[in-house]
Amino acid sequence: MTPQAGFLRQSFADGGVAFVARRLAALAHRSPTFAIGLAIVATYAAIALFAPLLAPYDPVFAFQSEPLRPPSLAHPFGTDGHGMDVLSRTIHGVRYGFGVALPTVALSLLVGLPLGLIAGYRGGLVDEAMMRTFDALRVFPSIILALTVVAATGPSLLNVVLVVGLLDSPIFARLVRSEVLALRQGGFVEAAVAAGNPRRRVMFVHLLPNAIQGATAQTAVRAAWAVRISATLSFIGVGIQPPTPEWGSMIRQGAEYMVTGQWWVGVFPGMALILLVLGFNLLGDGLQDLLDPNRNRSRQ
């Protein structure tokens, strides 16, 4: 590479970094809530990505002679009842938090968006049948229904993702349906139909991109709910099972030792769970501010 080419490449790289920095600063100015939530979630994402490098020990290795050791230089978060390092397990638990949140939201979108689009565009009997089915799913408390299904199908990460994702899909379907109902009589839809576009193209190319604003704003909030309900299932004993370093099961074990004074076993994974859920909720609230200017102005 010539010096001139290297200089140009470095200039373009510096310009790209500066552009990204300016965009992030503008978003932070428009919605500080979004910036704080994004910072928290991005930090957790980095921890999940580099967990093997950040964790001082194997998360499932038991120091047989050191059970329930309080926080120290060797074990900053202490050890649990089996002698496993709580810090290492808490760090690796981030992976299971994202391992539930991201595929769960993706599954909910994959199922809910097409169903809401079809219900809103077709209307009539199709819309009525879908809406009543969604109502039937939402009659039962989500945690009770998830508990029942996961207990019947078996405790595993895959089952938790499938159950929580399917239970959440009606929320996205309703959001898209309401947007489609407001847009389907719009001029751009009539123009697309008049141009001879098939119904599928009108729905997925013209309508869907304009009808996902509400669903987009809800993705982070539903990711927080997925993390929380997954931890709840593990805490009850029907979710991801120990010795897998999952926060809910760690908090469950920690609750047993809380009364005898070994607070660190449950407190540190509990704090990690609370902060990630807070980050997702702040991110979702900030997305609503950015996607809905009227909502943002009403707060000022």
VMD Tcl script that draws the C-alpha trace (Angstrom):
set ca {
  {0.00 0.00 0.00}
  {1.36 3.42 -0.98}
  {1.66 6.19 1.65}
  {-1.04 8.16 -0.18}
  {-3.44 5.21 -0.14}
  {-2.73 4.59 3.53}
  {-3.40 8.23 4.34}
  {-6.71 8.21 2.46}
  {-7.79 4.99 4.15}
  {-6.96 6.39 7.58}
  {-8.82 9.60 6.75}
  {-11.94 7.69 5.75}
  {-11.69 5.60 8.93}
  {-11.32 8.70 11.10}
  {-14.22 10.33 9.29}
  {-16.40 7.26 9.88}
  {-15.60 7.22 13.59}
  {-16.32 10.94 13.83}
  {-19.62 10.48 11.99}
  {-20.70 7.68 14.33}
  {-19.66 9.76 17.35}
  {-21.69 12.74 16.09}
  {-24.74 10.56 15.49}
  {-24.51 9.03 18.96}
  {-24.10 12.48 20.52}
  {-27.18 13.71 18.65}
  {-29.22 10.71 19.81}
  {-28.02 11.22 23.38}
  {-29.09 14.87 23.22}
  {-32.55 13.93 21.90}
  {-33.05 11.14 24.44}
  {-30.68 10.80 27.41}
  {-32.74 7.77 28.47}
  {-31.84 6.03 25.21}
  {-28.15 6.85 25.69}
  {-28.05 5.46 29.23}
  {-29.94 2.31 28.24}
  {-27.73 1.78 25.20}
  {-24.59 2.19 27.33}
  {-25.79 -0.40 29.84}
  {-26.87 -2.92 27.21}
  {-23.70 -2.39 25.15}
  {-21.56 -2.96 28.26}
  {-23.40 -6.20 29.00}
  {-23.03 -7.25 25.37}
  {-19.27 -6.72 25.58}
  {-19.15 -8.76 28.80}
  {-21.11 -11.56 27.14}
  {-18.79 -11.52 24.12}
  {-15.58 -11.61 26.16}
  {-16.85 -13.63 29.14}
  {-14.17 -16.36 28.85}
  {-11.46 -13.68 29.00}
  {-13.04 -11.65 31.80}
  {-13.99 -14.51 34.13}
  {-11.11 -15.42 36.45}
  {-12.19 -19.07 36.73}
  {-14.24 -21.72 34.99}
  {-17.84 -20.94 36.03}
  {-18.60 -24.58 36.92}
  {-15.28 -25.42 38.59}
  {-15.81 -26.14 42.29}
  {-13.15 -25.30 44.84}
  {-13.99 -28.17 47.14}
  {-12.16 -26.69 50.13}
  {-13.61 -23.18 49.73}
  {-17.44 -23.30 49.90}
  {-19.24 -20.12 50.94}
  {-16.10 -18.01 51.14}
  {-16.89 -14.29 51.50}
  {-15.63 -11.77 48.91}
  {-11.84 -11.57 48.86}
  {-8.98 -10.81 46.48}
  {-9.00 -14.39 45.23}
  {-12.79 -14.43 44.82}
  {-14.09 -10.81 44.55}
  {-17.75 -11.98 44.68}
  {-17.06 -14.89 47.02}
  {-17.94 -18.54 46.38}
  {-21.27 -20.37 46.50}
  {-22.31 -23.45 48.43}
  {-20.44 -25.75 46.05}
  {-17.26 -23.67 46.07}
  {-17.81 -22.18 42.60}
  {-16.62 -18.62 41.99}
  {-19.63 -16.27 42.02}
  {-17.92 -13.60 39.89}
  {-17.14 -16.06 37.10}
  {-20.66 -17.43 37.21}
  {-22.20 -13.95 37.19}
  {-20.10 -12.94 34.17}
  {-21.05 -16.08 32.23}
  {-24.66 -15.55 33.28}
  {-24.73 -12.52 30.99}
  {-24.50 -14.91 28.04}
  {-27.62 -16.74 29.17}
  {-29.41 -13.42 29.67}
  {-28.76 -12.45 26.06}
  {-29.19 -16.07 24.99}
  {-32.81 -15.83 26.13}
  {-33.58 -12.19 25.30}
  {-32.37 -11.99 21.69}
  {-33.82 -15.23 20.25}
  {-37.04 -14.73 22.22}
  {-37.63 -11.28 20.72}
  {-36.60 -12.55 17.27}
  {-39.12 -15.41 17.51}
  {-41.85 -13.05 18.73}
  {-41.21 -10.74 15.77}
  {-41.02 -13.62 13.31}
  {-44.42 -14.91 14.44}
  {-46.18 -11.70 15.45}
  {-45.34 -9.36 12.57}
  {-46.79 -11.49 9.73}
  {-49.87 -12.41 11.77}
  {-50.58 -8.78 12.66}
  {-49.99 -7.72 9.07}
  {-52.38 -10.34 7.69}
  {-55.04 -9.63 10.31}
  {-54.94 -5.88 9.74}
  {-54.88 -6.03 5.96}
  {-57.41 -8.82 5.41}
  {-59.85 -7.82 8.16}
  {-63.19 -9.57 8.45}
  {-63.33 -13.15 9.67}
  {-59.55 -13.62 9.46}
  {-58.94 -10.63 11.69}
  {-61.65 -11.67 14.15}
  {-60.35 -15.25 14.44}
  {-56.78 -14.13 15.03}
  {-57.72 -11.50 17.60}
  {-59.86 -13.92 19.57}
  {-57.02 -16.44 19.55}
  {-54.66 -13.79 20.88}
  {-57.21 -12.87 23.55}
  {-57.38 -16.50 24.64}
  {-53.59 -16.63 24.99}
  {-53.54 -13.44 27.06}
  {-56.31 -14.55 29.42}
  {-53.91 -16.65 31.47}
  {-51.09 -14.89 33.35}
  {-47.96 -15.27 31.24}
  {-45.82 -16.58 34.06}
  {-48.36 -19.28 34.96}
  {-48.74 -20.38 31.33}
  {-44.97 -20.37 30.79}
  {-44.47 -22.31 34.02}
  {-46.99 -24.94 32.93}
  {-45.61 -25.39 29.43}
  {-41.94 -25.45 30.44}
  {-42.68 -27.90 33.26}
  {-44.45 -30.16 30.75}
  {-41.85 -29.94 27.97}
  {-38.76 -30.04 30.17}
  {-36.36 -27.43 31.56}
  {-33.95 -26.23 28.86}
  {-32.84 -23.01 27.22}
  {-34.55 -23.94 23.96}
  {-37.90 -24.63 25.62}
  {-37.75 -21.36 27.57}
  {-37.04 -19.40 24.37}
  {-39.83 -21.13 22.43}
  {-42.44 -20.72 25.15}
  {-41.64 -17.11 26.04}
  {-41.28 -16.12 22.38}
  {-44.63 -17.59 21.38}
  {-46.37 -16.07 24.40}
  {-45.01 -12.63 23.48}
  {-45.87 -12.76 19.77}
  {-49.50 -11.51 20.22}
  {-48.14 -8.20 21.56}
  {-46.24 -7.52 18.35}
  {-49.14 -8.81 16.26}
  {-51.54 -6.33 17.87}
  {-49.12 -3.43 17.45}
  {-48.63 -4.14 13.74}
  {-52.35 -4.77 13.21}
  {-53.27 -1.38 14.68}
  {-50.74 0.36 12.43}
  {-51.94 -1.52 9.33}
  {-55.57 -0.63 10.05}
  {-54.58 3.05 10.03}
  {-52.43 2.75 6.89}
  {-54.27 0.35 4.59}
  {-56.56 3.08 3.20}
  {-53.64 5.44 2.60}
  {-52.79 6.83 -0.79}
  {-49.52 4.93 -1.14}
  {-51.34 1.61 -0.63}
  {-54.00 2.49 -3.19}
  {-51.24 3.52 -5.62}
  {-49.43 0.22 -5.08}
  {-52.63 -1.74 -5.74}
  {-53.45 0.35 -8.81}
  {-49.96 -0.31 -10.17}
  {-50.77 -4.02 -10.24}
  {-48.67 -5.16 -7.29}
  {-49.79 -8.53 -5.91}
  {-51.31 -8.57 -2.43}
  {-48.23 -10.15 -0.86}
  {-45.98 -7.39 -2.21}
  {-48.36 -4.68 -1.04}
  {-48.38 -6.19 2.45}
  {-44.70 -6.98 2.95}
  {-43.00 -4.32 0.80}
  {-45.29 -1.30 1.10}
  {-47.21 -1.75 4.35}
  {-44.89 -3.61 6.72}
  {-41.95 -1.15 6.67}
  {-44.38 1.63 7.61}
  {-46.16 -0.38 10.30}
  {-43.32 -1.55 12.54}
  {-42.62 1.63 14.47}
  {-44.56 0.52 17.53}
  {-43.12 -2.99 17.37}
  {-39.58 -1.62 17.10}
  {-40.05 0.50 20.21}
  {-41.28 -2.55 22.11}
  {-38.39 -4.90 21.27}
  {-36.12 -3.74 24.10}
  {-38.97 -3.75 26.64}
  {-39.94 -7.30 25.68}
  {-36.28 -8.35 25.86}
  {-36.27 -7.14 29.47}
  {-39.43 -9.15 30.13}
  {-37.84 -12.25 28.57}
  {-34.78 -11.98 30.82}
  {-36.97 -11.50 33.86}
  {-39.36 -14.37 33.19}
  {-36.48 -16.71 32.30}
  {-34.83 -15.94 35.64}
  {-38.17 -16.43 37.38}
  {-38.61 -19.87 35.82}
  {-35.09 -20.86 36.86}
  {-35.69 -19.51 40.36}
  {-38.80 -21.67 40.68}
  {-36.84 -24.65 39.42}
  {-38.35 -25.33 35.99}
  {-36.05 -23.19 33.84}
  {-32.35 -23.56 33.09}
  {-30.91 -25.96 35.63}
  {-27.74 -25.73 37.75}
  {-24.79 -25.96 37.56}
  {-25.40 -23.83 34.45}
  {-24.41 -20.26 35.43}
  {-27.84 -18.71 35.04}
  {-28.86 -15.81 37.27}
  {-32.24 -17.16 38.34}
  {-30.87 -20.45 39.60}
  {-27.98 -18.60 41.29}
  {-30.42 -16.31 43.10}
  {-32.43 -19.36 44.16}
  {-29.35 -20.91 45.73}
  {-28.41 -17.60 47.29}
  {-31.82 -17.27 48.92}
  {-31.12 -20.42 50.91}
  {-27.99 -18.88 52.42}
  {-29.31 -15.35 52.94}
  {-30.72 -16.16 56.39}
  {-27.38 -17.54 57.56}
  {-25.45 -14.47 56.43}
  {-23.91 -15.59 53.12}
  {-25.52 -12.70 51.24}
  {-23.04 -12.57 48.36}
  {-24.26 -15.81 46.76}
  {-27.56 -14.26 45.68}
  {-26.96 -10.51 45.83}
  {-24.39 -10.18 43.03}
  {-26.31 -12.14 40.37}
  {-29.47 -10.34 41.50}
  {-27.81 -6.96 40.97}
  {-26.59 -8.06 37.54}
  {-30.13 -9.13 36.60}
  {-31.69 -5.87 37.83}
  {-29.18 -3.72 35.94}
  {-29.65 -5.57 32.64}
  {-33.45 -5.38 32.91}
  {-33.14 -1.67 33.73}
  {-30.89 -1.15 30.71}
  {-33.34 -2.83 28.34}
  {-36.26 -0.85 29.78}
  {-34.39 2.46 29.47}
  {-33.41 1.56 25.92}
  {-37.02 0.77 25.04}
  {-38.28 4.00 26.60}
  {-35.63 5.95 24.71}
  {-36.59 4.28 21.44}
  {-40.17 5.42 21.97}
  {-38.88 8.98 22.48}
  {-36.87 8.81 19.26}
  {-39.58 7.19 17.15}
  {-42.42 9.36 18.47}
  {-41.43 13.06 18.41}
  {-44.81 14.09 19.88}
  {-44.17 11.95 22.95}
  {-40.76 13.53 23.40}
  {-42.08 17.09 23.06}
  {-44.85 16.44 25.58}
  {-42.19 15.72 28.23}
  {-40.40 19.01 27.67}
}
mol new
graphics top color blue
foreach p $ca { graphics top sphere $p radius 0.5 }
foreach p [lrange $ca 0 end-1] q [lrange $ca 1 end] { graphics top cylinder $p $q radius 0.2 }
display resetview
